[in-house]
Amino acid sequence: MIESIDEYVIKPEYRARFELTFGPGGAWDHMFSRCEGYRGTTVLRDTETPERFLVVNLWDSVEHRDKALKKHEEALSHVRTDLNAWTESEMYQGVFTVLVKAIVRPRHFGRQSSKERRY
């Protein structure tokens, strides 16, 4: 699996549009949700600089990503046109191979003895 990561700094007046575009049911979802090898998108907003976002797209392989980008080239150009108007800056971070996926374990509510606790 790979993750393709882009960083955007969005003009404050366009933040809602940006979030809708990359959110569930948005243009990004419509383009890629049925593409082979697409596993989803995570949008991260910086806690200290709320105009700064990372968009992380998860794919089975670079080949799947490239095929989907080519298939949706025209629609993608419309999204990029909008992004150009909405952004103060954009930076492609790269494609990263997923080496380890963390597992989040549910928190236990209530007290447990040290013998019951699992780490």
WOZIKA-V454920 format. One record per backbone hydrogen bond with DSSP energy under -1.0 kcal/mol. CO is the residue of the C=O (numbers start at 1). NH is the residue of the N-H. If there is no record, write none. Layout:
co:CO nh:NH
co:CO nh:NH
//
This chain:
co:1 nh:98
co:2 nh:59
co:3 nh:96
co:4 nh:57
co:5 nh:93
co:5 nh:94
co:6 nh:55
co:7 nh:91
co:8 nh:53
co:9 nh:88
co:9 nh:89
co:11 nh:14
co:12 nh:15
co:14 nh:18
co:15 nh:19
co:16 nh:20
co:17 nh:21
co:18 nh:22
co:19 nh:23
co:21 nh:28
co:23 nh:26
co:26 nh:30
co:27 nh:31
co:28 nh:32
co:29 nh:33
co:32 nh:35
co:35 nh:38
co:37 nh:60
co:40 nh:58
co:42 nh:56
co:44 nh:54
co:49 nh:52
co:51 nh:10
co:52 nh:46
co:53 nh:8
co:54 nh:44
co:55 nh:6
co:56 nh:42
co:57 nh:4
co:58 nh:39
co:59 nh:2
co:61 nh:65
co:62 nh:66
co:63 nh:67
co:64 nh:68
co:65 nh:69
co:66 nh:70
co:67 nh:71
co:68 nh:72
co:70 nh:73
co:72 nh:76
co:73 nh:77
co:74 nh:78
co:75 nh:79
co:76 nh:80
co:77 nh:81
co:78 nh:82
co:79 nh:83
co:80 nh:84
co:81 nh:85
co:82 nh:86
co:83 nh:87
co:86 nh:11
co:89 nh:9
co:91 nh:7
co:94 nh:5
co:96 nh:3
co:113 nh:117
//
